[in-house]
């Protein structure tokens, strides 16, 4: 049974959602506070602008950032302030958090990445100095979670869309 609470008429999942990473690299857990952050930034209104930011993890305690005042946002586009992002990565790394990917919103109920989205995350993987096998891209749509999330993992050799088949309930019950 999925426990749900309501905050300003918006359903919030009060347990994490899990995604199985490719190549048996383990599980990606999206914590409830991260899902709440995504929920706040969904594009619900007609002319709402895309929002987005960076994903960080300590591999124990996940964190999410953005959007920033200096990001360029429109109804159909999100361009982060790359200088601010580099500063965030440095500051967060000093606190033991690792940059693990990006997130942003789409106006679609069930979000799908655009070619711009794919190119952007692909460039991050190829041109960033990092020790990870790749980065996560999360796109937040208007549907309730997990249906309203596109979660994919991008590595130098390609990408893979992750399924939310592994949930807290599935883990608890076998």
ZAVOLO-652242 format. One record per residue: chain; residue number from 1; x, y, z of N, C-alpha, C in turn. Coordinates in pm, whole numbers. Layout:
residues N
A / NUM / X / Y / Z / X / Y / Z / X / Y / Z
...
***
This chain:
residues 174
A / 1 / 84 / -118 / 0 / 0 / 0 / 0 / 88 / 124 / 0
A / 2 / 56 / 221 / -84 / 134 / 343 / -95 / 73 / 449 / -4
A / 3 / 154 / 499 / 88 / 107 / 606 / 177 / 123 / 739 / 107
A / 4 / 20 / 819 / 106 / 23 / 948 / 39 / -30 / 1055 / 135
A / 5 / 37 / 1169 / 139 / -16 / 1282 / 215 / -44 / 1395 / 117
A / 6 / -125 / 1493 / 155 / -160 / 1601 / 65 / -111 / 1733 / 121
A / 7 / -43 / 1810 / 34 / 9 / 1940 / 69 / -38 / 2035 / -40
A / 8 / -121 / 2130 / -6 / -177 / 2225 / -101 / -239 / 2153 / -221
A / 9 / -314 / 2048 / -196 / -385 / 1969 / -296 / -292 / 1896 / -392
A / 10 / -166 / 1880 / -357 / -72 / 1807 / -443 / -32 / 1679 / -373
A / 11 / -47 / 1566 / -443 / -9 / 1437 / -383 / 142 / 1431 / -368
A / 12 / 186 / 1385 / -252 / 329 / 1370 / -226 / 355 / 1226 / -183
A / 13 / 451 / 1162 / -243 / 489 / 1027 / -202 / 580 / 1041 / -82
A / 14 / 550 / 967 / 24 / 630 / 983 / 146 / 734 / 873 / 163
A / 15 / 766 / 802 / 54 / 877 / 708 / 56 / 956 / 727 / -73
A / 16 / 1081 / 681 / -74 / 1163 / 701 / -195 / 1115 / 615 / -311
A / 17 / 1153 / 658 / -431 / 1130 / 579 / -552 / 1268 / 529 / -596
A / 18 / 1275 / 402 / -630 / 1402 / 340 / -670 / 1403 / 307 / -819
A / 19 / 1520 / 323 / -878 / 1542 / 288 / -1018 / 1666 / 200 / -1024
A / 20 / 1659 / 93 / -1101 / 1774 / 4 / -1116 / 1869 / 65 / -1220
A / 21 / 1995 / 87 / -1179 / 2095 / 141 / -1269 / 2141 / 34 / -1367
A / 22 / 2192 / 75 / -1484 / 2237 / -24 / -1582 / 2361 / -99 / -1533
A / 23 / 2389 / -209 / -1598 / 2510 / -289 / -1576 / 2531 / -331 / -1431
A / 24 / 2421 / -351 / -1360 / 2426 / -396 / -1219 / 2506 / -300 / -1131
A / 25 / 2497 / -169 / -1160 / 2566 / -68 / -1081 / 2490 / -35 / -952
A / 26 / 2378 / -99 / -931 / 2303 / -77 / -808 / 2172 / -4 / -831
A / 27 / 2123 / 60 / -727 / 1996 / 132 / -732 / 2017 / 282 / -719
A / 28 / 1935 / 356 / -790 / 1925 / 501 / -773 / 1802 / 523 / -688
A / 29 / 1819 / 588 / -574 / 1706 / 618 / -486 / 1677 / 768 / -493
A / 30 / 1553 / 801 / -526 / 1511 / 941 / -523 / 1433 / 959 / -393
A / 31 / 1493 / 1033 / -302 / 1440 / 1050 / -167 / 1314 / 1136 / -167
A / 32 / 1229 / 1120 / -66 / 1105 / 1198 / -58 / 1127 / 1349 / -63
A / 33 / 1232 / 1400 / 3 / 1254 / 1546 / -1 / 1293 / 1593 / -141
A / 34 / 1357 / 1507 / -219 / 1391 / 1541 / -358 / 1263 / 1540 / -441
A / 35 / 1178 / 1439 / -422 / 1050 / 1434 / -493 / 964 / 1555 / -458
A / 36 / 968 / 1599 / -333 / 892 / 1718 / -291 / 945 / 1842 / -364
A / 37 / 1077 / 1851 / -380 / 1137 / 1963 / -453 / 1088 / 1962 / -598
A / 38 / 1087 / 1845 / -661 / 1037 / 1834 / -798 / 890 / 1874 / -806
A / 39 / 811 / 1828 / -710 / 667 / 1855 / -707 / 640 / 2006 / -707
A / 40 / 715 / 2079 / -628 / 698 / 2225 / -617 / 722 / 2294 / -751
A / 41 / 812 / 2239 / -832 / 852 / 2305 / -956 / 784 / 2251 / -1081
A / 42 / 684 / 2162 / -1067 / 611 / 2113 / -1185 / 550 / 2231 / -1260
A / 43 / 545 / 2221 / -1393 / 487 / 2326 / -1476 / 337 / 2304 / -1487
A / 44 / 262 / 2355 / -1393 / 118 / 2331 / -1388 / 36 / 2438 / -1460
A / 45 / 88 / 2559 / -1467 / 11 / 2670 / -1525 / 47 / 2688 / -1672
A / 46 / -43 / 2750 / -1745 / -32 / 2765 / -1889 / 104 / 2820 / -1934
A / 47 / 151 / 2926 / -1872 / 275 / 2990 / -1916 / 390 / 2968 / -1818
A / 48 / 382 / 2862 / -1739 / 489 / 2832 / -1644 / 619 / 2802 / -1718
A / 49 / 727 / 2853 / -1663 / 858 / 2832 / -1724 / 920 / 2702 / -1674
A / 50 / 1007 / 2642 / -1758 / 1080 / 2524 / -1714 / 1169 / 2562 / -1596
A / 51 / 1188 / 2468 / -1507 / 1281 / 2483 / -1395 / 1379 / 2368 / -1402
A / 52 / 1490 / 2381 / -1336 / 1586 / 2273 / -1337 / 1701 / 2301 / -1243
A / 53 / 1792 / 2208 / -1236 / 1908 / 2223 / -1150 / 1994 / 2099 / -1153
A / 54 / 2077 / 2087 / -1054 / 2173 / 1978 / -1047 / 2132 / 1876 / -941
A / 55 / 2177 / 1754 / -959 / 2154 / 1647 / -863 / 2286 / 1615 / -794
A / 56 / 2282 / 1603 / -661 / 2401 / 1571 / -583 / 2370 / 1452 / -493
A / 57 / 2473 / 1375 / -461 / 2456 / 1262 / -371 / 2583 / 1240 / -291
A / 58 / 2566 / 1198 / -168 / 2679 / 1156 / -87 / 2691 / 1006 / -93
A / 59 / 2604 / 946 / -171 / 2588 / 802 / -178 / 2533 / 751 / -46
A / 60 / 2492 / 844 / 38 / 2420 / 818 / 163 / 2301 / 912 / 173
A / 61 / 2324 / 1043 / 142 / 2222 / 1146 / 158 / 2212 / 1229 / 31
A / 62 / 2107 / 1209 / -50 / 2095 / 1283 / -175 / 2057 / 1429 / -152
A / 63 / 2087 / 1511 / -251 / 2058 / 1654 / -244 / 2019 / 1701 / -384
A / 64 / 1943 / 1808 / -390 / 1900 / 1864 / -518 / 1911 / 2016 / -511
A / 65 / 1946 / 2079 / -622 / 1961 / 2224 / -629 / 1877 / 2277 / -745
A / 66 / 1857 / 2410 / -747 / 1794 / 2480 / -859 / 1643 / 2483 / -847
A / 67 / 1581 / 2566 / -926 / 1642 / 2657 / -1023 / 1701 / 2781 / -954
A / 68 / 1786 / 2852 / -1028 / 1851 / 2974 / -978 / 1794 / 3097 / -1047
A / 69 / 1807 / 3211 / -985 / 1763 / 3338 / -1045 / 1838 / 3367 / -1175
A / 70 / 1962 / 3321 / -1186 / 2045 / 3351 / -1303 / 2028 / 3251 / -1418
A / 71 / 1946 / 3146 / -1400 / 1917 / 3052 / -1509 / 1826 / 3121 / -1610
A / 72 / 1835 / 3079 / -1736 / 1745 / 3131 / -1840 / 1633 / 3031 / -1855
A / 73 / 1508 / 3077 / -1834 / 1394 / 2988 / -1834 / 1284 / 3041 / -1925
A / 74 / 1220 / 2950 / -1999 / 1100 / 2984 / -2075 / 1003 / 2867 / -2061
A / 75 / 889 / 2875 / -2130 / 791 / 2767 / -2121 / 846 / 2636 / -2177
A / 76 / 938 / 2644 / -2273 / 985 / 2524 / -2341 / 1137 / 2508 / -2338
A / 77 / 1203 / 2579 / -2249 / 1348 / 2572 / -2247 / 1401 / 2606 / -2109
A / 78 / 1509 / 2540 / -2073 / 1579 / 2568 / -1949 / 1728 / 2566 / -1979
A / 79 / 1796 / 2678 / -1955 / 1941 / 2687 / -1972 / 2002 / 2730 / -1840
A / 80 / 2071 / 2638 / -1775 / 2128 / 2671 / -1645 / 2244 / 2769 / -1656
A / 81 / 2268 / 2840 / -1550 / 2383 / 2928 / -1537 / 2502 / 2837 / -1507
A / 82 / 2583 / 2807 / -1608 / 2693 / 2711 / -1593 / 2798 / 2758 / -1492
A / 83 / 2823 / 2888 / -1483 / 2918 / 2938 / -1383 / 2867 / 2911 / -1242
A / 84 / 2738 / 2935 / -1219 / 2679 / 2907 / -1088 / 2683 / 2757 / -1061
A / 85 / 2660 / 2676 / -1163 / 2666 / 2530 / -1145 / 2806 / 2485 / -1102
A / 86 / 2909 / 2538 / -1169 / 3046 / 2499 / -1132 / 3075 / 2538 / -987
A / 87 / 3029 / 2655 / -945 / 3049 / 2699 / -806 / 2975 / 2606 / -710
A / 88 / 2852 / 2566 / -745 / 2775 / 2473 / -661 / 2847 / 2339 / -649
A / 89 / 2899 / 2289 / -761 / 2968 / 2160 / -760 / 3088 / 2167 / -667
A / 90 / 3165 / 2273 / -677 / 3283 / 2290 / -591 / 3245 / 2298 / -443
A / 91 / 3145 / 2380 / -414 / 3100 / 2400 / -277 / 3043 / 2270 / -219
A / 92 / 2963 / 2200 / -296 / 2902 / 2075 / -249 / 3006 / 1965 / -233
A / 93 / 3103 / 1960 / -324 / 3207 / 1858 / -315 / 3288 / 1875 / -186
A / 94 / 3313 / 2000 / -148 / 3385 / 2028 / -23 / 3309 / 1975 / 97
A / 95 / 3176 / 1958 / 83 / 3092 / 1904 / 190 / 3066 / 1755 / 174
A / 96 / 3137 / 1690 / 80 / 3124 / 1546 / 63 / 3015 / 1502 / -33
A / 97 / 2958 / 1596 / -110 / 2853 / 1562 / -206 / 2909 / 1560 / -348
A / 98 / 2866 / 1464 / -426 / 2913 / 1449 / -563 / 2804 / 1488 / -661
A / 99 / 2842 / 1559 / -767 / 2749 / 1588 / -876 / 2719 / 1456 / -947
A / 100 / 2590 / 1423 / -961 / 2552 / 1297 / -1026 / 2459 / 1316 / -1146
A / 101 / 2419 / 1441 / -1175 / 2334 / 1462 / -1292 / 2255 / 1590 / -1283
A / 102 / 2162 / 1603 / -1376 / 2077 / 1722 / -1388 / 1930 / 1684 / -1386
A / 103 / 1847 / 1781 / -1351 / 1702 / 1763 / -1358 / 1641 / 1889 / -1417
A / 104 / 1525 / 1875 / -1479 / 1446 / 1991 / -1523 / 1303 / 1946 / -1548
A / 105 / 1216 / 2042 / -1569 / 1074 / 2014 / -1589 / 1038 / 2021 / -1737
A / 106 / 928 / 1956 / -1771 / 864 / 1968 / -1902 / 716 / 1988 / -1879
A / 107 / 650 / 2049 / -1976 / 506 / 2073 / -1968 / 426 / 1946 / -1994
A / 108 / 488 / 1842 / -2047 / 418 / 1718 / -2077 / 373 / 1647 / -1950
A / 109 / 261 / 1577 / -1961 / 215 / 1495 / -1849 / 316 / 1383 / -1823
A / 110 / 352 / 1312 / -1928 / 455 / 1208 / -1921 / 575 / 1264 / -1998
A / 111 / 681 / 1300 / -1929 / 790 / 1373 / -1996 / 878 / 1282 / -2082
A / 112 / 927 / 1340 / -2191 / 1020 / 1274 / -2281 / 1132 / 1373 / -2312
A / 113 / 1256 / 1327 / -2317 / 1366 / 1420 / -2345 / 1364 / 1469 / -2490
A / 114 / 1400 / 1595 / -2507 / 1416 / 1651 / -2641 / 1557 / 1619 / -2690
A / 115 / 1583 / 1645 / -2816 / 1720 / 1624 / -2868 / 1817 / 1719 / -2797
A / 116 / 1770 / 1838 / -2761 / 1853 / 1932 / -2685 / 1889 / 1874 / -2549
A / 117 / 1792 / 1811 / -2482 / 1817 / 1746 / -2353 / 1925 / 1638 / -2368
A / 118 / 1909 / 1553 / -2469 / 2002 / 1443 / -2492 / 2143 / 1496 / -2522
A / 119 / 2150 / 1600 / -2606 / 2280 / 1659 / -2640 / 2347 / 1719 / -2518
A / 120 / 2269 / 1789 / -2437 / 2323 / 1857 / -2318 / 2383 / 1759 / -2218
A / 121 / 2308 / 1654 / -2184 / 2359 / 1557 / -2086 / 2475 / 1478 / -2146
A / 122 / 2469 / 1451 / -2276 / 2579 / 1382 / -2344 / 2709 / 1462 / -2336
A / 123 / 2699 / 1593 / -2356 / 2817 / 1679 / -2344 / 2871 / 1679 / -2202
A / 124 / 2781 / 1682 / -2104 / 2826 / 1677 / -1964 / 2907 / 1551 / -1937
A / 125 / 2858 / 1439 / -1984 / 2928 / 1312 / -1961 / 3065 / 1312 / -2030
A / 126 / 3067 / 1357 / -2155 / 3192 / 1351 / -2233 / 3296 / 1453 / -2188
A / 127 / 3253 / 1573 / -2151 / 3349 / 1681 / -2128 / 3373 / 1717 / -1983
A / 128 / 3304 / 1653 / -1890 / 3325 / 1681 / -1747 / 3436 / 1591 / -1693
A / 129 / 3511 / 1646 / -1598 / 3611 / 1565 / -1527 / 3540 / 1499 / -1409
A / 130 / 3527 / 1367 / -1414 / 3457 / 1295 / -1307 / 3501 / 1150 / -1305
A / 131 / 3478 / 1085 / -1193 / 3514 / 944 / -1176 / 3395 / 851 / -1185
A / 132 / 3279 / 903 / -1218 / 3157 / 822 / -1226 / 3144 / 760 / -1364
A / 133 / 3071 / 648 / -1375 / 3052 / 588 / -1508 / 2960 / 671 / -1597
A / 134 / 2887 / 767 / -1542 / 2799 / 852 / -1619 / 2715 / 939 / -1527
A / 135 / 2614 / 1004 / -1585 / 2527 / 1094 / -1509 / 2380 / 1059 / -1529
A / 136 / 2300 / 1101 / -1434 / 2156 / 1081 / -1436 / 2089 / 1206 / -1492
A / 137 / 1986 / 1186 / -1575 / 1901 / 1297 / -1619 / 1759 / 1265 / -1574
A / 138 / 1699 / 1359 / -1501 / 1560 / 1343 / -1458 / 1479 / 1457 / -1519
A / 139 / 1369 / 1421 / -1584 / 1276 / 1521 / -1636 / 1145 / 1502 / -1562
A / 140 / 1095 / 1611 / -1506 / 975 / 1609 / -1424 / 857 / 1656 / -1508
A / 141 / 758 / 1569 / -1525 / 636 / 1604 / -1597 / 524 / 1636 / -1500
A / 142 / 402 / 1647 / -1551 / 288 / 1686 / -1468 / 218 / 1568 / -1400
A / 143 / 237 / 1448 / -1448 / 170 / 1331 / -1390 / 226 / 1301 / -1251
A / 144 / 148 / 1232 / -1167 / 201 / 1190 / -1036 / 324 / 1101 / -1055
A / 145 / 407 / 1098 / -954 / 528 / 1015 / -958 / 493 / 870 / -926
A / 146 / 560 / 773 / -981 / 676 / 782 / -1070 / 642 / 801 / -1217
A / 147 / 514 / 791 / -1255 / 475 / 805 / -1395 / 523 / 938 / -1454
A / 148 / 521 / 1044 / -1374 / 558 / 1177 / -1421 / 707 / 1205 / -1419
A / 149 / 789 / 1102 / -1409 / 934 / 1118 / -1411 / 993 / 1042 / -1529
A / 150 / 1080 / 1108 / -1603 / 1167 / 1039 / -1699 / 1302 / 1034 / -1631
A / 151 / 1355 / 915 / -1609 / 1485 / 899 / -1545 / 1573 / 816 / -1639
A / 152 / 1686 / 872 / -1676 / 1778 / 800 / -1764 / 1920 / 815 / -1715
A / 153 / 2003 / 718 / -1751 / 2143 / 720 / -1714 / 2224 / 731 / -1842
A / 154 / 2317 / 826 / -1844 / 2396 / 856 / -1965 / 2543 / 830 / -1937
A / 155 / 2603 / 744 / -2019 / 2744 / 715 / -2007 / 2808 / 741 / -2143
A / 156 / 2939 / 735 / -2150 / 3009 / 773 / -2274 / 2963 / 691 / -2395
A / 157 / 2927 / 567 / -2374 / 2889 / 479 / -2484 / 2740 / 484 / -2519
A / 158 / 2661 / 566 / -2450 / 2519 / 573 / -2480 / 2437 / 610 / -2358
A / 159 / 2312 / 567 / -2359 / 2223 / 598 / -2247 / 2120 / 488 / -2232
A / 160 / 2055 / 488 / -2116 / 1952 / 389 / -2088 / 1844 / 454 / -2003
A / 161 / 1718 / 436 / -2045 / 1605 / 483 / -1966 / 1587 / 386 / -1850
A / 162 / 1572 / 439 / -1729 / 1559 / 355 / -1610 / 1412 / 336 / -1576
A / 163 / 1376 / 215 / -1537 / 1240 / 183 / -1495 / 1228 / 195 / -1345
A / 164 / 1112 / 238 / -1299 / 1086 / 249 / -1156 / 1022 / 122 / -1103
A / 165 / 1060 / 8 / -1160 / 1000 / -120 / -1120 / 1035 / -156 / -976
A / 166 / 1141 / -100 / -924 / 1182 / -131 / -787 / 1135 / -15 / -700
A / 167 / 1038 / -42 / -612 / 985 / 60 / -524 / 1011 / 22 / -379
A / 168 / 983 / 113 / -290 / 999 / 84 / -147 / 913 / -36 / -110
A / 169 / 791 / -42 / -163 / 702 / -152 / -130 / 760 / -285 / -180
A / 170 / 820 / -283 / -301 / 879 / -405 / -356 / 997 / -449 / -273
A / 171 / 1076 / -355 / -225 / 1192 / -390 / -144 / 1147 / -446 / -8
A / 172 / 1046 / -381 / 50 / 996 / -426 / 182 / 932 / -564 / 176
A / 173 / 873 / -597 / 62 / 799 / -723 / 53 / 867 / -828 / -32
A / 174 / 997 / -815 / -48 / 1068 / -920 / -117 / 1123 / -879 / -246
***
